[in-house]
């Protein structure tokens, strides 16, 4: 068979295989980099002297044809100029004058050459216009070399004797964060007389501890501090109350247990998650009426309740609150057996073995603690969705439909591992509210309830039900009470 001749590189002494234009791959890249591959062929478009790129055109006109654009065949808009347009209706020559001197007819309109600027008498860089660099910039940007540029000075912090620039809300960085953290700009003296210590809060460390322990910031400064401390401890030990309150289910114990699910917890437990030794029950409420009622149910003296003072300013603002600490292992054990927990937030469930006759007393206590009644909406909020699911199933057995909604907790609230990032609420609306009201407040005489929330519920129902309860005004509600007798519907009165 005849041998096939292979074409080789045209460079002398190179036996590599031909790749393109008579060169091997190595010498082709060298020639391309040095520019020796380009021929003297030029663009075939009239008036264009650019080198040929492809298909008889330069790069500019070839790209115009590739994207199906119309070729630029216009002439310069200056009279007696037949050159092709480059930009802004001008040829390259006149466009250069426009860009450099601000006038395409610079040669014709400005035959005089100025050696000094006409505005500031500095050496004129642009002698045709008679302007220095600074005023030529104003002329090219604003059309007037005498244009005044208004320089905006930075704002200064609104705090007196502070010259820092503004960060937010007319305050510098330092004073802005001090205001949001401490609600003031500078340290002030402790509110206790004759103390004189500069603090960010209201009291110094010593008097803050006295306020927290003894409920009085001046307690530690008294001359008879040792005697007063002994008397204070003796009063703390004298706390008689009913330790067997949760031994038997009743309307009162079910209500109090529901309230403790909202605002109470067990105390004195072991550090682990397995509760072994609960030693007491405690609750904290900002509603004095509700706190007094729960303390009365335990036969706990109101005079021995702890009053947490309010904080009116600063980052940790809070309202006044009433607290009760019931130290009894028997009481704590019985409450634990019924479902109350110390670290209750993410592990609460419905009470264990609660009878159906006391279920709505429990819901009334939970509603008074963590519930609200808006416009035709009864709801209870919690961070534990399982607890609300249990309540929903219980309500469904009584023919009451409910819905559970979730929303993300704001970043300004507690979003720890115990609370999670979402808060949930169970709500009842529409005709089911009538059933729910009659079941929760069916025995309103002699039972515990928060009158303020009951009145809101009652005022909404009074617009649909007559006071004498012999018939229902709203026609759509008749089907709701087909299984209810008149004796089961209690008399609704505002003077409960």
Buried (B, 14 or more C-beta within 10 A) or exposed (E): EEEEEEEEBEBEEEEEEBBEEBBBEEBBEEBBEEEEEEEEEBBEBEEBEEEBBEEEBBEBBBEBBEEEEEEBEEBBEBEEBEBBBBEEBBBEBBBBBBEBBBBBEBEEEBEEEBEBBBBEEEEBEBBBBBBBEBBBEBBBEEEEBEEEEEEEEEEEBEBEEEEBEBBEEEBBEBBBEBBEEBBBBEEBEBBBEEBEBEBBBBBBEBBBBBBEEBEBBBBBBBEEEEEBBEEBEEEEEEBEBBBEBBEEBEBBBBBBBBBBBBBBBBBBBEEEEEBEEBBBBBBBBBBBEBBBBBBEBBEBBEEBBEEBBEBEEBEEEEEEBBBBBBBBEEBBBBBBEBBBBBEBBBBBBBBEEBEEEBBBBBBBBBBBBBBBBEEEBBBBBBBBBBBBBBBBEBBEEEEBEBEBEEEEBEEEEEBEEEBBEEBBBBBBBEBBBBBBBBBBBEEBEEBBBBEEBBEBBBEBBEEBBEEEEEEBEEEEBEEBBEEEEEEEBBEBEEEE
